[in-house]
Amino acid sequence: MGKQKLNIKDLSVIKFPSEVAKSLALNIMNRHFKHTPNEEKIKLIEDVLSQPELYVNHTTLGLLALKLVSKTISEDAFTAYELADEPVHFDLFGSKHIERNAIQQMEVAMCLPIAAKGALMPDAHQGYGLPIGGVLAARNAVIPYGVGMDIGCRMALSILDLPGSYVEHHSYELKKVLQAQTHFGNDGGLEEILDHEILDSSVFQETELLKRLHGKCVRQLGSSGSGNHFVEFGIVTLEEDNNLHLNAGNYAAILSHSGSRSLGANVAQHYTNIAMNKCKLPREAKQLAWLDLDSEEGHEYWFSMNLAGDYAKACHDRIHENLCRAMGFSVLTKVENHHNFAWKERLHDGEEYIVHRKGATPAAAGVMGIIPGSMTAPGYIVSGLGNEESLNSASHGAGRKLSRWRAKNSITMSSLKKLLQSEKVTLIGGSTEEAPDAYKDIDQVMKCQTNLVRVEGKFIPRIVRMAKD
């Protein structure tokens, strides 16, 4: 989709409180929402005008919202909370691989009055709100930034009724079908509009926000995000007596990593703004603002989060179905799991909590999951061991060793291409931000969680598609 520019005439349908507000709105839309259709820009401006207090903490719309808020929010509109002097105990797995800033972030989170239990996975690194790799069990409250911006980001693996050698012998055809049947990034989409039962969900009619996002969900169904999201063909090697009940050996497979696209991002931002306005915390913890599940906003976030998770699954379903249909593949079995989500779970003490796993894989006893490495490193098919100290969780990947900025400025495309060639991996798209050297050693990470998961098999990437830089 090309750029669409608003002009002053387009804004004549909106009643602004001042010319300054109109000019500011026009500037923000044309600078930060270049690829958003004009009708969506108009609707977004109207939303900010009608409820500016919900957007005062928004990264791009906050300036407009602050101009519109005519008086300070009254004292009874929010509750101020203090942090505990000492964090609730939380267990660390693979602490030698976790930087101090991620541990400090977790310590702040465990000082929240709603925090009951916590754990930090061996792939952990600093993020917004909770660290990536952080697991937090809360009492009847959900933290939008404890789930993350990409709600329901997940892994999906289809093991095909084909030998592993098929991938190497048909690399040209597989590369072509990846290019034709997948789409990455925020702009454009697949040539064909896809269908899935999730689009008929009545939950889309529950709030004005979800109604507004439905059209974009239709357009983005079956597509993938940017950053570390991918779709790959590779070779799965299964162990003897695996819990997938397949014969040991090598199989061709499809592995994908993506989330809930614009739906999840908008839900996350909207309810984070509400939480930060209602739940006032000290500066170092403000992104950990929560919503009580008994409140109207907490209830709305919960069903919106679950819809976003279901939508993320639907995107993976369509990606795998499209590839298999185009190539005539049959699937022997699938393994899939969320890793940016919150669940109502009864833990080992018998109490029910809201368990946030931000960049962590569910690993209750017998639960299957996939823990990827990088575009050249293996991923692992695992089953959970139900470890109490980890809150039934494991890592969601290798974890970043370098930030995207550091990777982009220290790793050259030339060195990345040499590594890909030596590892016999074909990359479509991608960038140095996601280079293997930007990630921790997946095998070291796996050694730190032998008491969390059992390895059932291994996935070796061969043809990888990602978003361009």
N, C-alpha and C positions, 0 to 999 in steps of 0.2 A: 504494500500500500504506500503510495507516495505521500509527500508532505502536503498538508492542508493548512492554509493560513487564514486565520480569522481577521476581519477588519472591523472598524468601528460600526459600519452599517449592519454587520451581522449581529452586533450586540444591541441593536435597537429594540429587540424583542424582550430584553431584560430591563427591569427597573432597578437602577443602581442608586445608592444613597448619595453618591457624589461622583463628579467627573474624575477625581483622583482614583477612586475605587475602580471605575470603568477602565481607565488607562492601565492601572496595575494588573487587572484581570487579563486584559488583552496581551500585555507583555509576558505574563507568566505562561499563558496558554501557547503563545507562539514560540517561546523559548524552551519550555520543558515538555510540551505535549505535541511536538511537531507531527508525529505520525498517528495521532488520535483523530478520528473523524470529527468534523466540525460540530455535528449534532451532539456528539458525546462531550465535546468541550463545553457547549452551551449548557448541557444538563449538569455537568460538574460545577460550573460557575453558579448555577441556580441552587445546587446543594449547599455550596459554601455560603451563599447569601442567606439561605433559609436557616442554617444551623452553624454559624461561624465558630461557635465555641467547640465544636467537634474537630475542628481543623487547625486550631492554634499551634499544635505541635507537629503538624505535617511538614515534611522536609521542603516541599515546593509551594504548597498552598497556604502555609502558615502566615506569611507576610500579609496576604490578602485578608485572611481571617482576623488577624490582629487589628487591621484597619476597620473591620466591620463590628468588632466587639465594642459596644458603646460604654460598658461599665464593667468593673471588676466583678468576677463571679462571687456571689455572696458566700459567707462563711459556711452556711449550712448546705451548700451545693456539693461540697467535697469533704472527705475525711483525711486528716493528716496523720501519718503513721511514723513511728520511730523504729529504727532497727535495733535488734538485740545487741548487747555488748559483745557476745561471743556467738559464732555460727553454730548451728546444729551440726553434729558430727556427720561427715560424709566420707565414704570410702573412695580411694583413688586406685585405679588399675593402670599399671605401667607408668608410675609417677616420673620415672627418669626420662620419659619421652614427652612430658607435658610441661610447657613453659609456665613460668611463675604467674604471668598475667592472666592465664586461663584459670589457674587455681584461685587467684585473688577474686576474679569475677564470681567463681562458685562460692567463695566464702561470703561475699556480699549477699548473694541469693539466699544462702542458708541462714542469714540474719533476719529474713523477712518473718513477720509474725505468723504467716500462714505456712511456713516451711516446716515439714515434719521429718522427711528423710531425703537423702540425696546420694549421688554417686557421680564420679567423673571417669569417663572411658579413656582408654589408652590413645585414641586418636584425637583427643581434645585439643582445641586451640581457641583463641579469643574470638568472640562474636558480639552481637548486640543482645543486651539483656542477659540471658543465660549463655555461657560459653557453648560453642559447638562441641558436642560430646557430653553435655551436661544432662543429668537425669534428676528431676526434682518431684517429690511427692508432696502435694499441697492439700490442705483441708478445705474442701468444698469451695475451691476458687480456682480460676484458670488465668494464667498469665499469657496474653497474646504473644509477647516477645519470648516467652518460654517455649512456645511452639515454633515460632519463627515466621518469617515473611512468606516462605514457600510452603504453605500448609500442605501436608500430605505428600511431600517429596518422597519418592519411593523407588525401590528396585523391582524389576520384573525379569524373570529368566524363563525362557521357553526352551526345553530340551527337545530336539527334533528327532524324528525317526530316520536319522541319517548318521553314517559314521563320521567321526571327526575329520577324516581326510577329505570329505566333501568340500569343506571350507577352503582348503588349500588348492584343490583341483578346479574350483569354480569361482575363484576370487574376482574375476572380471564381471561375471553376471551378478554376483552379490554386491559389488561396488555400485553397479548401475541401479540395482533395485533399491539400495539405500538412498541414492540420490533422487530417485523418482518417488519413493513412498514415505519419505520423512521430511520434516521441515523444522528449522531451528531459528530461534531469535524472536524478537517482539514484533517485527514487521512482516507483513504478508501472511501467507499460509499455504496450505495444500490447495492444489487446483480443484480438487473435488470436495464439495461440502459433505462431511461424514455424518452419520447418524449413530445414536446410542441411546438406550433407555434413560440414561441419566438426564438427558435434555428435557425429558417429560416429567421430571420430578416436581411435585407440588411445592417443594421447599423453595424453589425459585420465586414463588409468589408470596413468601412469608414477609419479606421486607422490601422497601423501596430500593435498597442497595442491590439485593439479589436480582430484582426485576431488571434493573438497569444493566447488570452484568451478563444477563442471559444471552444477549446477542453476540457478545464477544466470546462467550463459551462455545457457541455454535461455530464461530469462525475458527477458533483455536483448537477444537477437538482433534486429537490425533497428532498434535504438534508438540515440540519440545522447547524448553527454555534455552538460555545461554549459559555461560560459565562452565561448570563442570558436568552439565547434562550431556548425555550421549546415547546413541544406539549402536550396538556392536554385533558383528558376527564373530564367533570364536569357537573354541573347542573345550568341551566339558570332559573332565576325567573323573569318574565316580569310583569311590572306594568300595571294597567288599562289604557286604551286609549294611548297605546304606539305608537310611530311613525313607528314601524315595522309592524303594522296592524295585529298582532297576538293576540289571546286570552290571557288574563292574566293567569298565572299559571307557572308550572315547566316543563322544557324541558331538555332532554339530549343534550349535545353540545360538539363540538371540538373547542379548542382555541389554536392558534399557534402564536409564536413570533420568527421571524428570519429575515434575510436580504438578501443581494445580494452576499454573499459568497466571493470567491476570486476575482470575477469580480469587485465588488464595492471597495474592499480594494486596488486593483492594480490601478484602475482609480483614486481613491482618492490620493494615494501616488504619482503617476506620475504627476498629475496636481498640486498638492501642491508643488512639487519640482519646476515645471515651474513657478508657481506664486511667490514662494519665491526668485527665481532668477531674475524675471522681476520687482517685486514690493518690494523694500527694505523699511522695516519699523524698528522702534526702537525695541530693543531686546525684550521688554515685549509684543510686538504685532506682532512679526515676523510670528507666526503661523496663523495670520489673513490675510495674503497676499491674494490678489484677482486677478481675471482675468476680464478684460473688455469684455463684451459680444459682442462687435463689433470686437474684435481681433480674429485671427484664433484659438488661443489656448482656448479662452473663448467659442467660438462656438463649438469646439471639446469637451470640458468638458461638455457643456450643453447637447449635444445629447448622450454623453457617460453616463452621470448621468441618463438621462431618460431611456436609455437602461437598466442600472443596476436596476432602479426602477421597470421596467417591468419584469426583470428577477426575482427579489425578489418576485413579485406577482406570477409569474409562479411557483416558488418553493412552495409557500403556496398552490396554486391551486392543484399541484400534491400530496402534503402531504394529503390534505383533500380528494381528489378523491381516492387516494390509500386506505385510511382507510375506506371510505364509500363503495368502491367496495368490499373490503375484507370482510366486515361485512354485506353487503346488506342494508346499510342505505340510507334513502331518506332525502334530505335537504329541510327544509321549507324556509329558507332565510339565507343570508350571510351578515356580516358586516365586513369591513376591512378598514384599513387606514395606510398610511406611517407616520413615525415620524422622519426620518432623510433625509431631502430633501429640495429642493428650488423650489419655484413656482413663475411664473409671475402672480402677482395679482394686481387688481385695488382696493386700499383700500378706506376707507370712505371719504378721501379728493379728490377722483376722479383721483388721479395719479397712474400710474403703477410702481410697485417696484418689485425687486427680494426679496421675503420673504423667509429667511432661518429659518427652524424649526429644530433645533438640539435637539432631544429628546423632541418634543412638538407635540401635536395632532392638526390637522386642525379642527377648530370649528366655521366655518362660519354658518350663520343661517340655521338650518335644516340639516346640514351635520352630518352623523352618524359616530361614532367612538367607540373604546374600550380602556379603561384605566385600565390596570391590576394592581394587588396588589403584591402578592408574591406567593410562592408555597402553602401557607396555607390561605392567605388573599384573600378576594373577589376581582374580577375585576368588572368594571362598564361599561355597555352599555350606551352611551350618545348621545345626539344630540346637536349640537352647537347652541349658542345664538347669535353669531355674535358680540361679544364685541369689540368695537373700540380700547379700551386701551390695550387689549391683542393681537391686530392684528389678530383677528379671530382665537385664539389659546387656548389650554388648556394643562394640564400636560400630559405626556406620560406614567405615572405610579406613583408608590409611591415615587420613588427616593431613592437613596442610603443614608443611615445614617452612615454606616461604609464602608471604602474602602475595596476592595477585600483582601488586605494584612491584614488589621486590623480584618476583619471578620474571615479569615483563622487562625489567631493567637489568637483569643479570644473566638471563638465558637467551641465547641467540637462536633464531630459526634454523640457522645452519647446523648448530649442534643438535637441535631437536630432530632434524631430518636424518642426521647420521645415526642417532640412537634408534629411531624408528626403523631404519634400514637394517641395522644390526640385529634388531629384535623381530624382523620380518613382519612388521605391522604396517598396514596401509591406513593413512589418516586422511579423512575428507573434512576440510574445515579445520577447526581447532586453532590454538595459539600457544605461545610460550607461557602464558599465564597458567595453563593446565599441563605443562610439561611434567614428565615423571619426576624430574629432580625437584619440583616444587612440593612433592609429597614425602611423607615419612615412609620408611621401609615397611610394607605391608606384612612381611614375614615376622619382623620384630613385634609389630602390633599384635599379630595373632598369637605369638608366644606369651604375650602378657594377659591373654584371656582364655587360656586353656581350661580354667575353672568356670568359664562363663558359657562356652559353646563347644560342641563337638563338630569337627570338620567331616563333612559328608562327601565333598568333592571340590574340584578346582576348575575355574574358568580361565582360559588363556585367550586374551583378545587377539584378533587377527585383522579385522577390517572395522575401523572406528569412524563414526561420524559425529561431529560436534559443531557448535556454532562457530562462525568465523570470528576473528579478533574484533 
